[in-house]
């Protein structure tokens, strides 16, 4: 495991005229400690995934820099494993072959097989080593993707809305899986989500980002014992605290997108304060 440092990072993209630019976020600085689980939370378009891609080395900042330990990130590297919303498995390979694919570039086939088996056991897929992707559920595919990322023994695990396309029951099961994996491996994890409840269940800290041009509005420490109980008064209070700020940011996005059609009373129904608030935000 290793720390992650983001220093004064800004990201801009050119508009269609290639003469003007829009700013996704600016002046973002964040320190993530070794073995810490940090979630990026915010409205659509605030730059959560872009920031994660900068840490992954899949995108470059317009200014500023990101580091793993003392090493400046200049591109993808084996010190960082990435899990995306789509598992992106190779359909012509079975489960263990998908995990072994990259491993065989650095170790012999027998060693790669043992290594892959170890991480597939960690995600409870030992009985499905020879199954093909089309034979797996969505949750099982994501567990293969997590095993594949972990098999490279990265110092940092980056997860970009890995459960966003899954049903609620599968999502709840994978929350437990990820907590188990994190406790077993002690990896540093940076996790992107739209879901308040998910971020509280999993994180040591929640970094709330604002609308474009985005930045960090507030960082919420999650000082709740694990496993966390969503019905507990402390959990509900933290949900409400986060939503009290996030709701305003969502409203800004809706006003920008809808213009004169925006209706704040109707919009308020999208982020009420009931027990399910934060789902699908």
C-alpha positions in Angstrom: 0.0 0.0 0.0 1.1 3.6 -0.6 -0.2 7.1 0.0 -1.7 9.3 -2.8 -1.1 13.0 -3.0 -3.0 15.4 -5.3 -1.4 18.9 -5.5 -3.2 22.0 -6.9 -4.7 20.0 -9.8 -6.7 21.7 -12.5 -8.4 20.2 -15.6 -9.7 22.0 -18.6 -11.1 20.8 -21.9 -11.4 22.8 -25.2 -14.8 23.8 -26.4 -15.9 23.0 -29.9 -14.4 26.1 -31.4 -11.0 24.9 -30.0 -10.4 28.5 -29.0 -12.1 28.7 -25.6 -12.0 26.2 -22.7 -14.2 25.1 -19.9 -12.8 24.1 -16.5 -13.9 20.8 -15.0 -12.3 21.5 -11.6 -9.4 23.7 -10.3 -7.0 23.9 -7.4 -7.8 20.4 -6.0 -5.4 19.2 -3.3 -5.9 16.0 -1.3 -3.7 13.7 0.8 -4.8 10.1 1.1 -2.9 8.1 3.7 -1.6 4.6 3.2 -4.3 2.0 3.7 -7.1 4.7 3.7 -10.5 4.2 2.0 -11.5 7.6 0.5 -14.7 8.2 -1.6 -15.2 11.0 -4.1 -18.9 12.1 -4.0 -20.6 14.8 -5.9 -23.1 15.7 -8.6 -22.8 14.6 -12.2 -20.2 16.5 -14.2 -18.2 17.7 -11.2 -15.1 15.8 -12.3 -15.0 12.8 -9.9 -14.1 10.3 -12.7 -11.7 12.7 -14.3 -9.8 13.2 -11.1 -9.6 9.4 -10.6 -8.3 9.0 -14.2 -5.6 11.5 -13.5 -4.5 9.4 -10.5 -4.7 6.3 -12.7 -2.5 8.0 -15.3 -5.2 7.7 -17.9 -5.6 11.5 -18.2 -3.2 14.4 -17.5 -3.9 17.4 -15.5 -3.8 20.8 -17.1 -1.8 22.0 -14.2 -0.7 20.6 -10.8 0.3 17.0 -10.3 -0.6 13.7 -8.5 1.8 11.4 -6.7 1.9 7.8 -5.5 4.2 8.0 -2.5 7.0 10.3 -3.7 6.6 9.3 -7.4 4.9 11.8 -9.7 2.3 10.1 -11.9 3.0 10.5 -15.6 1.0 7.6 -17.0 -0.5 4.2 -16.1 1.5 1.9 -13.9 1.4 -1.4 -12.1 1.4 0.4 -8.7 -2.3 1.3 -9.5 -5.1 -1.1 -10.2 -8.3 0.2 -11.8 -11.9 -1.2 -11.6 -14.4 0.5 -13.9 -18.2 0.4 -13.9 -18.1 -2.2 -16.7 -16.1 -5.3 -15.9 -14.6 -5.3 -19.5 -13.8 -9.0 -19.4 -12.6 -10.8 -22.5 -15.5 -13.0 -23.6 -13.4 -15.6 -25.3 -11.4 -16.3 -22.0 -12.8 -18.0 -18.9 -12.6 -16.5 -15.4 -9.1 -17.7 -14.5 -7.8 -16.9 -18.0 -9.1 -13.3 -17.7 -7.2 -12.8 -14.4 -4.1 -14.6 -15.7 -3.9 -12.6 -19.0 -1.7 -9.7 -17.7 0.1 -11.9 -15.1 1.6 -14.1 -17.9 3.6 -11.1 -19.1 5.7 -11.1 -15.9 5.6 -14.7 -14.6 5.4 -18.2 -16.0 2.0 -19.9 -16.6 2.0 -22.1 -13.5 2.9 -19.2 -11.2 0.3 -17.0 -12.8 -2.3 -19.7 -12.4 -1.6 -20.0 -8.6 -1.6 -16.2 -8.3 -5.0 -15.9 -10.1 -6.5 -18.7 -8.0 -5.5 -16.9 -4.8 -7.3 -13.7 -5.7 -10.3 -15.4 -7.2 -10.6 -17.3 -3.8 -10.5 -13.9 -2.1 -13.6 -12.8 -4.0 -15.3 -16.2 -3.5 -15.2 -17.4 -7.1 -13.2 -20.5 -6.7 -16.1 -22.6 -8.1 -16.3 -20.6 -11.3 -12.7 -20.6 -12.5 -13.6 -22.2 -15.8 -16.9 -20.3 -16.4 -17.1 -17.8 -19.2 -18.3 -14.2 -18.8 -21.6 -14.8 -20.5 -22.3 -17.5 -17.8 -21.8 -15.0 -14.9 -24.1 -12.5 -13.2 -23.2 -8.8 -13.2 -22.0 -9.0 -9.7 -19.8 -12.0 -10.4 -18.2 -10.2 -13.4 -17.3 -7.3 -11.2 -15.7 -9.6 -8.7 -13.6 -11.0 -11.5 -12.6 -7.5 -12.4 -11.6 -6.8 -8.8 -9.6 -10.0 -8.6 -7.9 -9.1 -11.9 -6.9 -5.6 -10.5 -5.8 -7.1 -7.1 -3.7 -9.8 -8.8 -1.2 -7.3 -10.0 -0.7 -6.4 -6.3 -1.1 -2.6 -6.8 -0.2 -0.2 -4.0 -3.4 1.7 -4.8 -6.8 0.5 -5.9 -8.9 2.9 -7.9 -12.6 2.2 -8.3 -14.9 4.2 -10.7 -18.5 3.6 -9.8 -17.9 -0.2 -9.9 -21.4 -1.0 -8.7 -23.4 1.7 -10.5 -25.0 -0.7 -13.1 -25.9 -3.3 -10.5 -29.2 -4.0 -8.8 -29.6 -3.0 -5.1 -29.3 -6.5 -3.7 -26.1 -7.2 -5.7 -24.7 -3.9 -4.7 -25.3 -4.6 -1.0 -23.5 -7.9 -1.4 -20.5 -6.4 -3.1 -20.3 -3.7 -0.4 -19.5 -6.5 2.0 -17.1 -8.1 -0.4 -15.1 -4.8 -0.9 -15.0 -4.2 2.9 -13.7 -7.8 3.4 -11.1 -7.3 0.6 -9.9 -4.0 2.0 -9.6 -5.4 5.5 -7.6 -8.4 4.2 -5.3 -6.5 1.8 -5.1 -3.0 3.5 -4.9 -1.4 0.1 -5.2 2.3 -0.3 -8.5 2.8 -2.1 -9.9 5.8 -4.0 -13.6 5.2 -4.8 -15.9 7.2 -7.0 -19.7 7.1 -6.3 -22.9 9.0 -6.7 -24.4 7.2 -3.7 -24.3 8.8 -0.3 -25.2 5.6 1.6 -22.5 3.6 -0.3 -19.9 6.2 0.6 -20.7 6.1 4.3 -20.8 2.3 4.4 -17.3 2.0 2.9 -15.2 5.0 3.5 -12.8 6.4 6.1 -13.4 9.8 4.6 -15.8 11.3 2.0 -14.6 14.0 -0.3 -17.6 16.1 -1.5 -17.0 17.9 -4.8 -19.0 20.8 -6.1 -20.5 21.6 -9.5 -18.3 22.7 -12.5 -15.9 24.4 -12.2 -15.6 21.9 -9.4 -13.5 21.7 -6.3 -13.6 20.1 -2.9 -16.4 21.7 -0.8 -16.0 19.6 2.3 -14.4 16.5 3.6 -16.4 14.3 5.9 -14.6 11.9 8.2 -16.7 8.7 8.8 -16.0 7.9 12.5 -18.5 5.1 12.7 -17.6 1.5 13.8 -17.6 -1.2 11.2 -19.8 -2.9 10.0 -21.9 0.2 9.7 -25.6 0.1 10.4 -27.6 2.4 8.0 -30.5 2.7 10.5 -28.3 4.0 13.3 -28.9 7.6 14.4 -25.3 8.5 13.7 -25.4 7.1 10.2 -28.7 8.9 9.4 -27.3 12.2 10.8 -24.2 11.9 8.5 -26.5 11.2 5.5 -28.5 14.4 6.3 -25.3 16.4 6.8 -24.0 15.4 3.4 -27.3 15.8 1.7 -27.8 19.3 3.1 -24.8 20.4 1.0 -25.1 18.0 -1.9 -28.7 18.9 -2.5 -27.7 22.5 -3.2 -25.1 21.3 -5.7 -27.5 19.1 -7.5 -30.0 22.0 -7.7 -27.3 24.1 -9.4 -26.7 21.4 -12.0 -30.4 21.1 -12.7 -30.8 24.9 -13.0 -28.0 25.0 -15.5 -29.4 22.0 -17.6 -33.1 22.9 -17.4 -33.0 26.7 -17.5 -36.5 28.1 -17.3 -38.0 24.6 -17.0 -36.4 24.1 -13.6 -38.9 23.7 -10.8 -37.3 23.6 -7.4 -40.3 22.1 -5.7 -40.4 19.2 -8.2 -36.6 18.8 -8.0 -36.7 18.5 -4.2 -38.4 15.1 -4.7 -35.2 13.8 -6.2 -33.3 14.3 -3.0 -35.6 14.0 -0.1 -34.5 13.1 3.4 -36.0 9.6 3.6 -34.0 6.5 4.5 -33.1 5.9 0.8 -31.7 9.4 0.1 -28.6 9.3 -1.9 -29.5 6.4 -4.1 -28.9 7.0 -7.8 -27.6 10.6 -7.2 
